[in-house]
Amino acid sequence: MTVAKLPVEKEEKAPTPEKEMITFTFNDKEYSVDKNKISEDLDVLEAFEDGKIITPMKMLLGLKQWNAFKEAEKPNAEILGKFAEALFDVLGGEPGE
């Protein structure tokens, strides 16, 4: 007996927003981030809501750039704060601002 296969409807995916990359410099090193990610990525927003700062920074930069930052800067709290300020300044502030 042969069973006919019915076509399977595919769910339509929401269109992926285009990346709007912004480059900024911190201590003579360049970093690039997607300007839209700070307001459109739910995981980033949830990390901010949880009061975290390092997690959303890692998510915004990506692991490759985050690891390059750590290697180049060997950051302490002061350097981390200055880097966060530079990052969020280029992105237009924290979510909700």
C-alpha atoms as one frame of an Amber mdcrd trajectory, in Angstrom:
protein
   0.000   0.000   0.000   1.318   3.420  -0.959   0.719   6.390   1.306   0.552
   9.809  -0.282   2.634  12.503   1.341   0.809  15.721   1.985   2.693  18.991
   1.578   3.820  20.414   4.875   3.152  24.076   5.419   6.197  25.955   6.547
   5.900  28.559   9.232   6.803  31.974   8.009   9.721  33.387   9.910   9.781
  37.007  10.883  12.183  38.923   8.699  15.606  39.319  10.212  16.313  42.989
  10.799  19.289  44.282   8.904  22.384  44.938  10.933  23.459  48.530  11.331
  27.078  48.152  12.345  28.784  50.922  14.283  32.503  50.989  14.943  34.028
  52.638  17.988  37.540  52.876  19.345  38.639  52.175  22.895  42.316  52.537
  23.813  43.339  52.475  20.141  41.440  49.247  19.384  38.366  49.145  17.143
  35.181  47.280  18.011  32.025  46.880  15.891  28.513  46.396  17.220  25.047
  46.179  15.724  23.255  49.380  16.736  19.852  47.660  16.604  20.770  44.746
  18.855  20.524  46.790  22.057  16.819  47.413  21.481  15.766  44.427  19.353
  17.441  41.409  20.946  15.244  40.072  23.739  18.122  38.202  25.399  20.135
  41.435  25.644  17.127  43.277  27.060  16.494  40.529  29.620  20.119  40.633
  30.737  19.799  44.382  31.329  16.539  43.859  33.166  18.287  41.374  35.445
  20.740  44.164  36.347  23.664  42.611  34.548  26.242  44.625  32.646  28.921
  42.141  31.532  26.471  39.670  29.987  24.824  42.214  27.670  28.222  43.644
  26.753  29.408  40.171  25.724  26.208  39.647  23.752  26.536  42.987  21.974
  30.209  42.489  21.105  30.186  38.770  20.408  32.648  36.382  22.000  35.500
  37.063  19.579  35.550  40.804  20.291  34.825  40.289  24.002  37.792  37.952
  24.330  39.989  40.385  22.352  38.945  43.170  24.746  39.775  41.060  27.806
  43.132  40.042  26.354  44.094  43.586  25.333  42.874  45.407  28.434  43.090
  42.924  31.304  40.175  44.968  32.686  39.498  45.815  36.282  36.262  47.473
  37.424  37.413  50.963  36.370  38.448  49.913  32.846  35.291  47.841  32.479
  33.193  50.850  33.477  34.935  53.110  30.962  34.535  50.507  28.224  30.825
  50.087  29.045  30.398  53.859  28.895  32.100  54.025  25.475  30.017  51.113
  24.184  26.683  52.470  25.386  27.516  56.006  24.244  27.978  54.771  20.681
  24.730  52.806  20.908  22.780  55.778  22.224  22.515  54.747  25.866  21.018
  51.801  27.662  17.659  50.323  26.650  14.763  52.502  27.688  16.720  55.739
  27.548
